[in-house]
Amino acid sequence: MRASLIQIAVNPDEPVNYRRARVASLVAGEVSGPNPADLVVLPELWPVGAFAFTRFAEEAEPLEGPTHEVMSRAAAEAGVWLHAGSFVERAEDGTLYNTSLVFDPRGERVAAYRKIHRFGFDQGEAVLMGAGEELVTVTLPGTTLGLATCYDLRFPELFRGLVDAGAQTFVVPAGWPERRRAHWTLLARARAVENQAYVLAVGTAGTHADVPQAGHTLVVDPWGEILGEAGAEEEILRVEFDPAEVEKTRERFPVLKGRRLGVERPGTLG
């Protein structure tokens, strides 16, 4: 399977409509060469910037708003599976969500995932957005994707739940800050190793609301080896990987079979 991870630079001076059109052209470019992508992945909140909290309400869209429309058309025209990253969704009741979209090669939306773990503690996304409540997987030819977004990467129980739902490849769009880049790489590799799955983690470049972004999009195999990694600027990381390696790894080293569920917590000593 050939995957193209597009590490977009979010420039606050670039009009959002222009960025949508530019990103759609980047998607098209990933199927025009001799080795067209099977799957294209975009980062978190690329229409607005992951740390541009003050613009979330202004830039919020309905589920089938402008970003949905442009990305659906981009997937259909390219004939490619497209994880369109995430955008600020305004639900019918007015609640904002950090929502990811996945389209099939016909441009049909096959999944929408609302980010479960919101970053910010008592500010930013954590107070401005609602929390998603559903794990989401998507079946592609050859592999099943498990969807997560940025801060979700810090919560291993989410990924174990996705494995139980059949996930073999985790897709993690993010707007990860440069000051915690070491965690980005460490956690992506950890989620791959402990679940014996591929991790496709795509970040953003540039600066969002004075927060420099980490970039360094990467693909990790089920043994925790990095198959490819981008730099800090806008870049497209292209990686070819074999989805069959997931089941081969789980058969050769069946660590997941050793799980013990429902073990009671130890009582108080003394």
Buried (B, 14 or more C-beta within 10 A) or exposed (E): BBBBBBBBBBBEEEEBEEBBEEBBEBBBBBBEEEEBBBBBBBBBBBBBBBBBBEBBEEBBBEBEBBBBEBBBBBBBBBEBBBBBBBBBBBBEEEBBBBBBBBBBBEBEBBBBBBBBBBBBEEEBBBEBBBBBEEBBBBEBEEBBBBBBBBBBBEBBEBBBBBBEEEBBBBBBBBBBBBEEBEBBBEBBBBBBBBBBBBBBBBBBBBBBBEBBBBBBBBBBBBEBEBBBBBEBEBBBBBBEBEBEBBEEBBEEEEEBEEEEEEEEEEEEEE
